[in-house]
């Protein structure tokens, strides 16, 4: 932390670095998606998605929450770091062997024979991630958001932005995605080790390992259930509707989740270490939780409206006309954006305050809701799965906010009163966009032109409203640019 810079300033500074980095990475991801969607088939996307489901779940188990435990721990010693690195690497190697030799059974579960060889190759990612876990966690603990953002941007650009596109153009099909993923992991690992060096000497200290694994065990249980919930729809779709349907559904989900990654993940990466540092200051925790929830609620309502009413143009521009079946599930999933992003505040708070086992119980219920909801929805195809997912996400939001209110010792009435204070403004902005895009759609035929004109007009209107009515928008008071806006008004 720079001299004279307090924790709040560093938190906001970190958030803007994360948000800027996420925005830039989202632009790159969309550009990559535009290209790959035209070079790779729906079936190949489905097979790769199935492989990444297995890899993601196994990767959670391979780390046993060691990284978050290092971030959350109040007093961290070099022995804790060595113990964490040792545990992470050992578990990563173990999971690599399990997936490698169990790939045939996993491919049989998904009814995709091609998946076996894919899993045997991507399993090497476990070892790569196991090596970089501690370095990434130490950078997060020190709130070096600028460094983390640069590492993510470079690794993604090299892996997917360069390698995957070149290989897919050369006709490597699904292997272009797999090799790109591996290159991304290797690049991220090397850069993390360069920026955060630590001892690699093995250490099996009982006390340090026990401390890390107690927190890490609860964290891993929660993340495992959360991951099952997040991937439950993919598992059910791939298992019961096939690779082609999974390819369509996964593209709808990947497009919908961009705003979540852009805002929600940026907040999480900044607020988790900041809340952990304030875990013994209840008043500050309440302030951070309420303000973060207000911001998410205000942003999600108009963003959902924008994405839903321009969904046809978004899908056609990004993926092409052959992906028309993506539009309806995309709209259904997007309608739950406020729940998907809102629960992240409760998730972050529970981890920062050490309530990992209470969090795990709720994530278990979330996973059950996703799996059973999506299974019931398969009777109506992909749209039924999307509805099942939407229902489960809403339930999870209620569960995680309820846990947060217990931790903070505040009630639902207080929470809703604060969080919904700017609801009328959010609804007016949503209505404004509906009017704008409906008018633009009647004037222009080109999907690209419709997006550019409607987004441009809406963005201009929003800037004008914020400029002239910023004092009436209570949520702006929690953001640093409110003061800057006031100075700009005085100059003008």
HUPE-V683007 format. One record per pair of residues at least 4 apart in sequence whose C-alpha atoms are under 6 Angstrom apart, sorted by the first residue. I is the first residue (numbers start at 1). GAP is how many residues later the second one is. D is the distance in Angstrom with one decimal. If there is no record, write none. Layout:
# HUPE-V683007
[[I/GAP/D] [I/GAP/D]]
This chain:
# HUPE-V683007
[[7/4/6.0] [10/4/5.9] [14/131/5.2] [15/4/5.9] [15/255/5.7] [16/4/5.8] [17/4/5.9] [17/129/5.7] [18/4/5.9] [18/248/5.0] [19/4/6.0] [19/247/5.5] [21/4/6.0] [21/128/5.4] [22/4/5.9] [22/240/5.1] [23/239/6.0] [25/128/6.0] [29/4/6.0] [32/129/6.0] [33/4/5.7] [34/284/4.8] [34/285/5.6] [36/4/5.7] [37/282/5.5] [40/133/5.8] [42/202/5.5] [42/205/4.7] [43/200/5.2] [43/201/4.7] [43/204/5.8] [44/130/5.2] [45/202/5.1] [46/197/4.7] [46/200/5.1] [46/201/4.1] [51/68/5.9] [52/4/5.8] [55/4/5.9] [59/67/5.8] [62/29/4.6] [62/30/4.4] [62/33/5.9] [63/25/4.8] [64/152/5.4] [64/153/5.9] [64/156/5.4] [65/151/3.8] [65/154/5.6] [65/155/5.1] [66/18/5.8] [66/150/5.4] [67/66/6.0] [67/67/5.9] [67/70/5.0] [69/4/5.9] [69/143/5.6] [69/146/5.9] [69/147/5.6] [71/70/4.7] [72/204/5.6] [80/128/5.4] [82/121/5.7] [83/120/5.0] [83/121/5.9] [83/126/5.9] [85/49/5.9] [86/116/5.4] [88/42/5.3] [89/41/4.8] [92/34/5.2] [92/35/5.2] [92/38/5.4] [93/34/5.8] [96/4/5.9] [96/27/5.3] [96/30/5.9] [98/4/5.7] [99/4/5.6] [100/20/4.7] [103/13/5.0] [103/16/5.9] [104/12/5.3] [107/4/6.0] [107/5/5.3] [107/6/5.6] [107/8/5.2] [107/9/5.3] [110/129/5.1] [119/4/5.8] [129/4/6.0] [132/57/4.9] [135/57/5.7] [135/58/5.8] [135/61/5.2] [139/5/5.4] [141/132/5.9] [153/4/6.0] [155/4/6.0] [155/29/4.8] [155/32/5.2] [155/33/5.2] [156/4/5.6] [156/28/5.6] [157/4/4.3] [158/4/5.1] [159/4/5.3] [159/21/4.3] [159/22/6.0] [159/24/4.9] [159/25/4.2] [160/4/4.8] [160/20/5.0] [163/17/5.4] [164/4/5.9] [164/12/4.7] [164/13/5.4] [164/16/4.8] [167/5/5.5] [167/9/5.0] [168/4/5.1] [168/5/5.5] [168/8/5.3] [172/4/5.4] [175/4/5.9] [176/4/6.0] [192/4/6.0] [193/4/5.5] [205/4/6.0] [206/4/6.0] [209/4/6.0] [210/4/6.0] [212/4/5.7] [213/4/5.3] [216/4/5.8] [218/138/4.9] [218/139/4.9] [219/137/5.2] [220/4/5.8] [221/139/5.6] [222/4/6.0] [222/137/5.9] [222/138/3.7] [222/141/5.7] [223/4/5.8] [225/138/5.2] [225/139/5.0] [225/142/5.7] [226/137/5.2] [227/4/5.9] [228/4/5.2] [228/139/5.6] [229/138/3.9] [229/141/5.5] [232/138/6.0] [232/139/5.3] [233/4/5.9] [233/141/5.9] [234/4/5.9] [235/4/5.9] [236/4/5.9] [237/4/5.1] [237/9/5.6] [238/4/4.7] [238/5/5.5] [238/8/5.2] [241/4/5.8] [246/4/5.7] [248/78/5.7] [250/4/5.9] [252/74/5.3] [252/78/4.7] [253/4/6.0] [256/78/5.8] [258/4/6.0] [260/4/5.0] [260/81/5.9] [261/4/5.0] [264/77/5.6] [267/4/5.7] [268/4/5.7] [271/4/5.6] [272/76/5.5] [272/80/5.7] [275/4/5.9] [275/77/5.6] [276/76/4.4] [279/74/5.5] [288/4/6.0] [294/125/4.4] [296/4/5.9] [298/128/5.8] [300/4/5.8] [300/38/5.2] [302/124/5.9] [302/128/4.7] [304/30/5.9] [304/31/6.0] [305/125/5.8] [307/4/5.5] [308/23/5.2] [313/4/6.0] [313/134/4.8] [314/4/6.0] [315/4/5.5] [316/4/4.4] [316/5/5.2] [326/4/6.0] [329/54/5.2] [329/57/5.6] [333/53/6.0] [336/54/5.8] [338/4/5.6] [339/55/5.5] [339/58/5.4] [343/54/4.7] [343/57/5.8] [344/4/6.0] [346/54/5.1] [346/55/5.5] [346/58/5.3] [350/5/4.9] [351/4/5.9] [351/5/5.6] [366/30/5.5] [369/4/5.6] [369/23/5.1] [370/4/5.8] [370/19/5.5] [370/22/5.2] [371/4/6.0] [373/15/4.2] [374/11/4.4] [374/14/4.6] [377/7/3.8] [377/8/4.6] [377/11/5.8] [378/6/5.7] [378/7/5.7] [380/4/4.8] [405/4/5.6] [405/5/5.2] [412/4/6.0] [416/4/5.7] [434/4/5.9] [437/4/5.9] [437/17/5.3] [449/4/5.9] [450/4/5.9] [451/4/5.7] [452/4/5.8] [455/4/5.9] [465/4/5.6] [466/4/4.8] [476/6/6.0]]
